[in-house]
Amino acid sequence: MTTNSYDSGRLNLPFVGISTFGKSPYLADWDNIDADVAILGAPFDFGTQWRAGARFGPRGIREASTLFSFGHGGAYDHEDDVTYLPADKVRIVDLGDADIVHTDTQQSHANIAYGVEKILAAGALPVVLGGDHSVNIPCINAFEKDCTVNGPIHLVQFDAHLDFVDERHGVRYGHGNPMRRAAEKPYVTGLTQLGIRNVSSTAKDGYEAARSMGSNILSVRQIRALGVSAVLEQIPVGVRYYITIDIDGFDPSIAPGTGTPSHGGFIYYEVLELLAGLCKRGTVVGVDLVEVAPDYDHSGTTTTLAAQVLMNLIGRIMHEKQT
């Protein structure tokens, strides 16, 4: 007699079923978010100036993340001697995607901001899957009310590019503008821009403007020369951090699936150690990861990297919050 596996409960293995982030429960009702972490997709890439395709990033990251669906026991890290993301202590839900209206940047950005506002109002950590880097603009906009109550944020960016263009050809809300738009907010007290390198679309006066508006800019080579601990010492301690990760901050040898790859980027553990240090140094209150473009990611390396970075970051944020 054949035993039906359903008799003992669903296995829910990574390669079956619907691809939510880490196979977490899907929640369609944004007015009833009861979780520690809420995932929101922002499949928007109208702000891209060269190779489009990041609109497919949220779907690709979700699919890759099913590899890291740890189950009720969480994930034990023998190096840290910590079990991250145990299901009985960390509740993650996936809200699906914000509505994107084709060619309408203003409305699409407003819909993304609405989702982040709902997450913050529920007391959960917003984790936004981009989309191009312009989606950071509505994410930061969404923090206005939260910051009025809970205090300002310091923005930490991992990226190959400065993204500090004020306006170009009339464009103010593209993927070259988000850090400039963030720096203009009174509740953003400063920026730490990590990984910036090589030939850039931002002119010298853009770097000068960034520094004058409270930004500390470090390239990958400068970070390696200083070391992780010294870099962390340059970031304000005991404050609220919003972390934005552009996947092109990583070297294209491990992250080819992006619209604007730039050689000389981070390797995995450099970023993980910086993220882990930030979680210990202050409170991470929001995250986005952007510019994953699966069409250029033929081996799935980039989507897997993005999912793994997010899983590790969420795990460390929640561990520090609960200890």
Order of alpha helices (4+ residues) and beta strands (2+ residues): beta-alpha-beta-beta-beta-alpha-beta-alpha-alpha-beta-alpha-beta-alpha-beta-alpha-alpha-beta-alpha-beta-alpha
